[in-house]
Amino acid sequence: IKIKYVAHHYYIPLIWSETNSTEEKISYISHIIKTPSEVRFVENLENYLISGDNRLKDFDWWMFSKLDESLDEVYIPYYNPNENKISNFNPDFIFWLQKGNKYFIVFVDPKGIEHSGWADKLNGYKNIFGEKFKEINYHGFKVGVKLFFISRDASTARQRFPEHSQYWFTNIGKMLETVI
């Protein structure tokens, strides 16, 4: 396991499995990041934070957290055709970003297009927050909510599903450029 302080993570420290194998189970610690795509995302974020072109520096304030579906009641309801019912989409990460009187809530799910159900989950997001980005006035803030999928095969997703290309990214910097 890796125990690390990652700047701006809501809970300190952040704990994840160093292995790239889903075979190894870290059963003696609960609520550890062990899914390879999630571990890769945190490692990429950590590297991004020390890069010179870090877009997070453009915000007045920001935090992020790994969402734990067994603890956090943060989800996006969506119609699951495989089960013929409304299910809960639990994005893996959430960012809170503030610039002036603009406040952004950004959900990030680091999954590939091979994971079934991403389009249904995206439709659930669109049903609540709309096709186009909109701001909601709340206590003097203009609040906006965004959803992104981060994946090594994002370019394939953009080619195969051009109508959803604004949701798919391979890198954190390009994703953040679309927030402000």
C-alpha atoms as an extended CHARMM CRD file, in Angstrom:
* protein
*
       180  EXT
         1         1  ILE       CA              0.0000000000        0.0000000000        0.0000000000  PROA      1               0.0000000000
         2         2  LYS       CA              0.9740000000        3.6020000000       -0.4260000000  PROA      2               0.0000000000
         3         3  ILE       CA              0.0880000000        6.1850000000        2.1910000000  PROA      3               0.0000000000
         4         4  LYS       CA              0.5800000000        9.6820000000        0.9420000000  PROA      4               0.0000000000
         5         5  TYR       CA             -0.3330000000       13.2840000000        1.4990000000  PROA      5               0.0000000000
         6         6  VAL       CA             -1.8160000000       14.5860000000       -1.7470000000  PROA      6               0.0000000000
         7         7  ALA       CA             -2.4080000000       18.3200000000       -1.7380000000  PROA      7               0.0000000000
         8         8  HSD       CA             -6.0440000000       19.3680000000       -1.5690000000  PROA      8               0.0000000000
         9         9  HSD       CA             -7.4540000000       15.8910000000       -0.9090000000  PROA      9               0.0000000000
        10        10  TYR       CA            -10.4100000000       16.2240000000        1.4400000000  PROA      10              0.0000000000
        11        11  TYR       CA             -9.2300000000       13.3930000000        3.6730000000  PROA      11              0.0000000000
        12        12  ILE       CA             -5.6040000000       13.0810000000        4.7300000000  PROA      12              0.0000000000
        13        13  PRO       CA             -3.8120000000       10.7920000000        4.0910000000  PROA      13              0.0000000000
        14        14  LEU       CA             -4.7950000000        9.1830000000        0.8240000000  PROA      14              0.0000000000
        15        15  ILE       CA             -4.2380000000        5.4130000000        0.7540000000  PROA      15              0.0000000000
        16        16  TRP       CA             -3.9800000000        3.2620000000       -2.3440000000  PROA      16              0.0000000000
        17        17  SER       CA             -2.6710000000       -0.0810000000       -3.4680000000  PROA      17              0.0000000000
        18        18  GLU       CA              0.6700000000       -0.0040000000       -5.2960000000  PROA      18              0.0000000000
        19        19  THR       CA             -0.0880000000       -3.1270000000       -7.2580000000  PROA      19              0.0000000000
        20        20  ASN       CA             -1.3820000000       -2.9930000000      -10.8160000000  PROA      20              0.0000000000
        21        21  SER       CA             -3.2170000000       -6.2470000000      -10.3070000000  PROA      21              0.0000000000
        22        22  THR       CA             -6.8410000000       -6.4850000000       -9.3290000000  PROA      22              0.0000000000
        23        23  GLU       CA             -5.9660000000       -9.9420000000       -7.9890000000  PROA      23              0.0000000000
        24        24  GLU       CA             -4.3770000000       -8.5780000000       -4.8320000000  PROA      24              0.0000000000
        25        25  LYS       CA             -6.9700000000       -7.5750000000       -2.2980000000  PROA      25              0.0000000000
        26        26  ILE       CA             -6.0500000000       -5.2520000000        0.5130000000  PROA      26              0.0000000000
        27        27  SER       CA             -8.5690000000       -6.6680000000        2.9580000000  PROA      27              0.0000000000
        28        28  TYR       CA             -7.0320000000       -5.4520000000        6.1870000000  PROA      28              0.0000000000
        29        29  ILE       CA             -7.7460000000       -1.7770000000        5.4370000000  PROA      29              0.0000000000
        30        30  SER       CA            -11.1920000000       -0.5820000000        4.4260000000  PROA      30              0.0000000000
        31        31  HSD       CA            -11.8230000000        2.2210000000        1.9600000000  PROA      31              0.0000000000
        32        32  ILE       CA             -8.5280000000        1.9910000000        0.1050000000  PROA      32              0.0000000000
        33        33  ILE       CA             -8.1490000000        2.9430000000       -3.5530000000  PROA      33              0.0000000000
        34        34  LYS       CA             -7.3030000000       -0.3160000000       -5.2880000000  PROA      34              0.0000000000
        35        35  THR       CA             -8.9690000000       -0.2360000000       -8.7060000000  PROA      35              0.0000000000
        36        36  PRO       CA             -6.1230000000        0.2060000000      -11.2350000000  PROA      36              0.0000000000
        37        37  SER       CA             -7.8480000000        3.0320000000      -13.1500000000  PROA      37              0.0000000000
        38        38  GLU       CA             -8.4460000000        4.9350000000       -9.8940000000  PROA      38              0.0000000000
        39        39  VAL       CA             -4.8560000000        4.4050000000       -8.7010000000  PROA      39              0.0000000000
        40        40  ARG       CA             -3.5960000000        5.6040000000      -12.0980000000  PROA      40              0.0000000000
        41        41  PHE       CA             -5.8360000000        8.6900000000      -11.8810000000  PROA      41              0.0000000000
        42        42  VAL       CA             -4.4830000000        9.6510000000       -8.4340000000  PROA      42              0.0000000000
        43        43  GLU       CA             -0.8890000000        9.1190000000       -9.5750000000  PROA      43              0.0000000000
        44        44  ASN       CA             -1.5310000000       11.2030000000      -12.7120000000  PROA      44              0.0000000000
        45        45  LEU       CA             -3.1430000000       13.9260000000      -10.6050000000  PROA      45              0.0000000000
        46        46  GLU       CA             -0.1800000000       13.9320000000       -8.2430000000  PROA      46              0.0000000000
        47        47  ASN       CA              2.2030000000       14.3890000000      -11.2050000000  PROA      47              0.0000000000
        48        48  TYR       CA             -0.0600000000       17.0490000000      -12.6970000000  PROA      48              0.0000000000
        49        49  LEU       CA             -0.0110000000       19.0480000000       -9.4560000000  PROA      49              0.0000000000
        50        50  ILE       CA              3.7600000000       19.5130000000       -9.6870000000  PROA      50              0.0000000000
        51        51  SER       CA              3.7380000000       20.3910000000      -13.3900000000  PROA      51              0.0000000000
        52        52  GLY       CA              4.2690000000       23.9470000000      -14.5530000000  PROA      52              0.0000000000
        53        53  ASP       CA              1.0070000000       24.1050000000      -16.5080000000  PROA      53              0.0000000000
        54        54  ASN       CA             -1.1750000000       23.1050000000      -13.5650000000  PROA      54              0.0000000000
        55        55  ARG       CA             -4.6120000000       24.6460000000      -14.3140000000  PROA      55              0.0000000000
        56        56  LEU       CA             -5.7180000000       24.0970000000      -10.7280000000  PROA      56              0.0000000000
        57        57  LYS       CA             -3.5420000000       27.1060000000       -9.8310000000  PROA      57              0.0000000000
        58        58  ASP       CA             -6.0750000000       29.2320000000      -11.7530000000  PROA      58              0.0000000000
        59        59  PHE       CA             -8.7060000000       28.6050000000       -9.0840000000  PROA      59              0.0000000000
        60        60  ASP       CA             -8.9920000000       30.6000000000       -5.8540000000  PROA      60              0.0000000000
        61        61  TRP       CA             -9.7960000000       27.4460000000       -3.9160000000  PROA      61              0.0000000000
        62        62  TRP       CA            -10.1960000000       23.7650000000       -4.6730000000  PROA      62              0.0000000000
        63        63  MET       CA            -10.4560000000       20.3590000000       -3.0450000000  PROA      63              0.0000000000
        64        64  PHE       CA            -11.0590000000       16.8360000000       -4.2810000000  PROA      64              0.0000000000
        65        65  SER       CA            -12.0380000000       13.5210000000       -2.8030000000  PROA      65              0.0000000000
        66        66  LYS       CA            -12.4060000000        9.8810000000       -3.6880000000  PROA      66              0.0000000000
        67        67  LEU       CA            -16.0780000000        9.0560000000       -3.3630000000  PROA      67              0.0000000000
        68        68  ASP       CA            -16.7890000000        5.8440000000       -1.4890000000  PROA      68              0.0000000000
        69        69  GLU       CA            -20.1690000000        4.4560000000       -2.5140000000  PROA      69              0.0000000000
        70        70  SER       CA            -20.4360000000        2.5360000000        0.7730000000  PROA      70              0.0000000000
        71        71  LEU       CA            -20.0440000000        5.7590000000        2.8070000000  PROA      71              0.0000000000
        72        72  ASP       CA            -20.8960000000        8.7530000000        0.6490000000  PROA      72              0.0000000000
        73        73  GLU       CA            -24.4240000000        9.3550000000       -0.5160000000  PROA      73              0.0000000000
        74        74  VAL       CA            -23.2950000000       11.1530000000       -3.6430000000  PROA      74              0.0000000000
        75        75  TYR       CA            -24.6870000000        9.6170000000       -6.7980000000  PROA      75              0.0000000000
        76        76  ILE       CA            -26.4240000000       10.3450000000      -10.0670000000  PROA      76              0.0000000000
        77        77  PRO       CA            -29.5800000000        8.2910000000      -10.6650000000  PROA      77              0.0000000000
        78        78  TYR       CA            -29.8920000000        6.7310000000      -14.1020000000  PROA      78              0.0000000000
        79        79  TYR       CA            -32.0040000000        4.1740000000      -15.8830000000  PROA      79              0.0000000000
        80        80  ASN       CA            -30.2050000000        0.8210000000      -15.9630000000  PROA      80              0.0000000000
        81        81  PRO       CA            -31.6630000000       -1.1590000000      -18.8960000000  PROA      81              0.0000000000
        82        82  ASN       CA            -29.8580000000       -4.3590000000      -17.8300000000  PROA      82              0.0000000000
        83        83  GLU       CA            -31.8230000000       -4.4030000000      -14.5790000000  PROA      83              0.0000000000
        84        84  ASN       CA            -34.8500000000       -2.4610000000      -15.8640000000  PROA      84              0.0000000000
        85        85  LYS       CA            -34.7130000000       -0.0600000000      -12.9210000000  PROA      85              0.0000000000
        86        86  ILE       CA            -33.2550000000        3.2000000000      -11.6970000000  PROA      86              0.0000000000
        87        87  SER       CA            -29.7180000000        2.6390000000      -10.3910000000  PROA      87              0.0000000000
        88        88  ASN       CA            -27.1670000000        4.9190000000       -8.7650000000  PROA      88              0.0000000000
        89        89  PHE       CA            -24.0940000000        6.0560000000      -10.6730000000  PROA      89              0.0000000000
        90        90  ASN       CA            -21.3140000000        6.6970000000       -8.1680000000  PROA      90              0.0000000000
        91        91  PRO       CA            -18.5200000000        8.6300000000       -9.9110000000  PROA      91              0.0000000000
        92        92  ASP       CA            -15.1550000000        7.7860000000       -8.3800000000  PROA      92              0.0000000000
        93        93  PHE       CA            -13.9180000000       11.3210000000       -7.6880000000  PROA      93              0.0000000000
        94        94  ILE       CA            -15.3670000000       14.7460000000       -6.9850000000  PROA      94              0.0000000000
        95        95  PHE       CA            -13.6720000000       18.1310000000       -7.2850000000  PROA      95              0.0000000000
        96        96  TRP       CA            -14.9160000000       21.3770000000       -5.7640000000  PROA      96              0.0000000000
        97        97  LEU       CA            -13.4220000000       24.3510000000       -7.6210000000  PROA      97              0.0000000000
        98        98  GLN       CA            -13.9980000000       28.0290000000       -6.9060000000  PROA      98              0.0000000000
        99        99  LYS       CA            -12.9790000000       31.0690000000       -8.9320000000  PROA      99              0.0000000000
       100       100  GLY       CA            -14.4550000000       34.3830000000       -7.8230000000  PROA      100             0.0000000000
       101       101  ASN       CA            -18.1960000000       33.8920000000       -7.4980000000  PROA      101             0.0000000000
       102       102  LYS       CA            -18.1570000000       30.7780000000       -9.7230000000  PROA      102             0.0000000000
       103       103  TYR       CA            -18.2300000000       27.3950000000       -8.0630000000  PROA      103             0.0000000000
       104       104  PHE       CA            -17.8170000000       24.1550000000       -9.9790000000  PROA      104             0.0000000000
       105       105  ILE       CA            -18.6470000000       20.6580000000       -8.8300000000  PROA      105             0.0000000000
       106       106  VAL       CA            -16.8390000000       18.2260000000      -11.1080000000  PROA      106             0.0000000000
       107       107  PHE       CA            -17.4100000000       14.4760000000      -11.0890000000  PROA      107             0.0000000000
       108       108  VAL       CA            -14.6390000000       12.3500000000      -12.5990000000  PROA      108             0.0000000000
       109       109  ASP       CA            -14.9120000000        8.6730000000      -13.4120000000  PROA      109             0.0000000000
       110       110  PRO       CA            -11.6640000000        7.1060000000      -14.6730000000  PROA      110             0.0000000000
       111       111  LYS       CA            -13.0560000000        4.2160000000      -16.6930000000  PROA      111             0.0000000000
       112       112  GLY       CA            -12.6690000000        2.9470000000      -20.2310000000  PROA      112             0.0000000000
       113       113  ILE       CA            -15.3870000000        2.6030000000      -22.8360000000  PROA      113             0.0000000000
       114       114  GLU       CA            -15.3120000000       -1.1590000000      -22.3370000000  PROA      114             0.0000000000
       115       115  HSD       CA            -17.0520000000       -0.7050000000      -18.9940000000  PROA      115             0.0000000000
       116       116  SER       CA            -20.7000000000       -1.2210000000      -19.6740000000  PROA      116             0.0000000000
       117       117  GLY       CA            -23.2310000000        1.3500000000      -18.7740000000  PROA      117             0.0000000000
       118       118  TRP       CA            -21.2270000000        4.5530000000      -19.1950000000  PROA      118             0.0000000000
       119       119  ALA       CA            -23.6770000000        5.8990000000      -21.8020000000  PROA      119             0.0000000000
       120       120  ASP       CA            -26.6550000000        5.1840000000      -19.5280000000  PROA      120             0.0000000000
       121       121  LYS       CA            -24.8560000000        6.9020000000      -16.6380000000  PROA      121             0.0000000000
       122       122  LEU       CA            -24.0920000000        9.8830000000      -18.8560000000  PROA      122             0.0000000000
       123       123  ASN       CA            -27.7710000000       10.0550000000      -19.8270000000  PROA      123             0.0000000000
       124       124  GLY       CA            -28.6620000000       10.1270000000      -16.1230000000  PROA      124             0.0000000000
       125       125  TYR       CA            -26.3180000000       13.0920000000      -15.6750000000  PROA      125             0.0000000000
       126       126  LYS       CA            -27.8160000000       14.8610000000      -18.7070000000  PROA      126             0.0000000000
       127       127  ASN       CA            -31.3690000000       14.2540000000      -17.4550000000  PROA      127             0.0000000000
       128       128  ILE       CA            -30.5470000000       16.1190000000      -14.2510000000  PROA      128             0.0000000000
       129       129  PHE       CA            -28.0550000000       18.7640000000      -15.3590000000  PROA      129             0.0000000000
       130       130  GLY       CA            -28.9420000000       19.1740000000      -19.0300000000  PROA      130             0.0000000000
       131       131  GLU       CA            -27.1730000000       18.7190000000      -22.3360000000  PROA      131             0.0000000000
       132       132  LYS       CA            -25.4120000000       22.0740000000      -22.1270000000  PROA      132             0.0000000000
       133       133  PHE       CA            -23.5530000000       23.4960000000      -19.1490000000  PROA      133             0.0000000000
       134       134  LYS       CA            -25.6920000000       25.8100000000      -17.0840000000  PROA      134             0.0000000000
       135       135  GLU       CA            -25.0960000000       27.7630000000      -13.9240000000  PROA      135             0.0000000000
       136       136  ILE       CA            -27.4280000000       27.8070000000      -10.9540000000  PROA      136             0.0000000000
       137       137  ASN       CA            -27.4920000000       30.8470000000       -8.6730000000  PROA      137             0.0000000000
       138       138  TYR       CA            -27.0060000000       29.8060000000       -5.0530000000  PROA      138             0.0000000000
       139       139  HSD       CA            -26.1670000000       32.1510000000       -2.1490000000  PROA      139             0.0000000000
       140       140  GLY       CA            -24.3130000000       34.6100000000       -4.3760000000  PROA      140             0.0000000000
       141       141  PHE       CA            -22.4300000000       31.9000000000       -6.2600000000  PROA      141             0.0000000000
       142       142  LYS       CA            -22.9420000000       30.7020000000       -9.8060000000  PROA      142             0.0000000000
       143       143  VAL       CA            -22.7260000000       26.9360000000       -9.4000000000  PROA      143             0.0000000000
       144       144  GLY       CA            -22.1370000000       24.5250000000      -12.2660000000  PROA      144             0.0000000000
       145       145  VAL       CA            -21.8510000000       20.7430000000      -12.3270000000  PROA      145             0.0000000000
       146       146  LYS       CA            -19.7660000000       18.7820000000      -14.8190000000  PROA      146             0.0000000000
       147       147  LEU       CA            -19.0340000000       15.1130000000      -15.4470000000  PROA      147             0.0000000000
       148       148  PHE       CA            -15.9270000000       13.7110000000      -17.1260000000  PROA      148             0.0000000000
       149       149  PHE       CA            -14.6370000000       10.2730000000      -17.9940000000  PROA      149             0.0000000000
       150       150  ILE       CA            -10.8440000000        9.9510000000      -17.8940000000  PROA      150             0.0000000000
       151       151  SER       CA             -9.5020000000        7.0330000000      -19.8740000000  PROA      151             0.0000000000
       152       152  ARG       CA             -6.4880000000        5.8610000000      -21.8310000000  PROA      152             0.0000000000
       153       153  ASP       CA             -8.9300000000        5.0450000000      -24.6410000000  PROA      153             0.0000000000
       154       154  ALA       CA            -10.6500000000        8.4460000000      -24.6060000000  PROA      154             0.0000000000
       155       155  SER       CA             -9.6070000000        9.1370000000      -28.2000000000  PROA      155             0.0000000000
       156       156  THR       CA            -11.3870000000        5.9450000000      -29.2650000000  PROA      156             0.0000000000
       157       157  ALA       CA            -14.4770000000        7.0330000000      -27.3260000000  PROA      157             0.0000000000
       158       158  ARG       CA            -14.3670000000       10.4630000000      -28.9930000000  PROA      158             0.0000000000
       159       159  GLN       CA            -14.1480000000        8.8570000000      -32.4430000000  PROA      159             0.0000000000
       160       160  ARG       CA            -16.8330000000        6.2380000000      -31.8620000000  PROA      160             0.0000000000
       161       161  PHE       CA            -19.1850000000        8.5540000000      -29.9720000000  PROA      161             0.0000000000
       162       162  PRO       CA            -18.5180000000       12.1040000000      -31.2550000000  PROA      162             0.0000000000
       163       163  GLU       CA            -21.7710000000       13.3540000000      -29.7270000000  PROA      163             0.0000000000
       164       164  HSD       CA            -20.2230000000       12.6410000000      -26.2910000000  PROA      164             0.0000000000
       165       165  SER       CA            -16.6690000000       13.7990000000      -27.0290000000  PROA      165             0.0000000000
       166       166  GLN       CA            -16.8210000000       16.6960000000      -24.5360000000  PROA      166             0.0000000000
       167       167  TYR       CA            -17.0570000000       14.1640000000      -21.6780000000  PROA      167             0.0000000000
       168       168  TRP       CA            -13.9750000000       12.0400000000      -22.5510000000  PROA      168             0.0000000000
       169       169  PHE       CA            -10.3690000000       12.9800000000      -21.7450000000  PROA      169             0.0000000000
       170       170  THR       CA             -7.0280000000       11.2520000000      -21.4890000000  PROA      170             0.0000000000
       171       171  ASN       CA             -5.4050000000       13.8840000000      -19.3310000000  PROA      171             0.0000000000
       172       172  ILE       CA             -6.3680000000       16.0150000000      -16.3830000000  PROA      172             0.0000000000
       173       173  GLY       CA             -5.0580000000       19.2850000000      -17.8290000000  PROA      173             0.0000000000
       174       174  LYS       CA             -7.2060000000       19.1050000000      -20.9680000000  PROA      174             0.0000000000
       175       175  MET       CA            -10.2100000000       18.2160000000      -18.8250000000  PROA      175             0.0000000000
       176       176  LEU       CA             -9.6760000000       21.2360000000      -16.5560000000  PROA      176             0.0000000000
       177       177  GLU       CA             -9.3390000000       23.5910000000      -19.5330000000  PROA      177             0.0000000000
       178       178  THR       CA            -13.0360000000       22.9990000000      -20.2120000000  PROA      178             0.0000000000
       179       179  VAL       CA            -14.1610000000       23.9210000000      -16.6940000000  PROA      179             0.0000000000
       180       180  ILE       CA            -13.5660000000       27.6800000000      -16.5950000000  PROA      180             0.0000000000
